[in-house]
Amino acid sequence: MNGEFTYALAFMTGLLGAGHCLGMCSGLAGGLAVHQSHWRKPLPLLGYHGSRIAVYVVLGALGAALGRTLVQTGALGKFQGQLIILAGAVIIVLGLGIAGLLPKLAPRRCPPGTPSQPPHRMARWHKQLAPIIAGVVNGLVPCSLVFSVALRATATADPMQAGLLMLCFGLGTLPAMGAVTALSGHIGCRAHGIAQRLAGVAVIALGAWTVYEGVIFYQVMSGLAN
């Protein structure tokens, strides 16, 4: 293996970089999980984080195959900035729903103890697909920590090895990111009245921060593309 960047080191980079992960992605992950309170369950969490990590693996493998990292340059970098701005705007709208300002977007309460009618097939399909799509978006969020690991993985010039390095890194991010989504899901499920409005305000703030990050990144990438 080239250099000293081992699978264990990639995993530890993700694990110890938890603070950076939370700073960059907690707005997206936490805001969505508060609104989609069923994300506290294992299957949606698996879909969200599985697709997020899969994006890391694909970026690393493609970067190694093409001899470069497919991030942070030119039109793709600008697209990432636009994507995170859009994601932040969606989070703000969901936060307005949580706060009760957009009743049609208010999250559903936790199901009562008594059995209820099974959801419609389309509703089940939407609930299963939504966390996967959100995870893909999260994986494309411009993040210097992900980029730095992807660069080291690309240096191997081996797509399989690069993909495994990014997989180990992604698994290292799971404790922190998994805790954020699970905890946010429980908050969204149980918050009612004033607590729910406060949660909505917090989600709006997270969305605004996400938009800010996207605008800054887009400006930087626009400067590099010119």
Secondary structure, DSSP 8 states (H G I E B T S, - for coil): --TT--HHHHHHHHHHTHHHHHHHHHHHHHHHHHHSGGGGSHHHHHHHHHHHHHHHHHHHHHHHHHTS-SSSSHHHHHHHHHHHHHHHHHHHHHHHHHTTSSGGG-------SS------HHHHHHHHHHHHHHHHHHHTS--HHHHHHHHHHHTT--HHHHHHHHHHHHHHHHHHHHHHHHHHHHHHHH--THHHHHHHHHHHHHHHHHHHHHHHHHHHHHHHH-
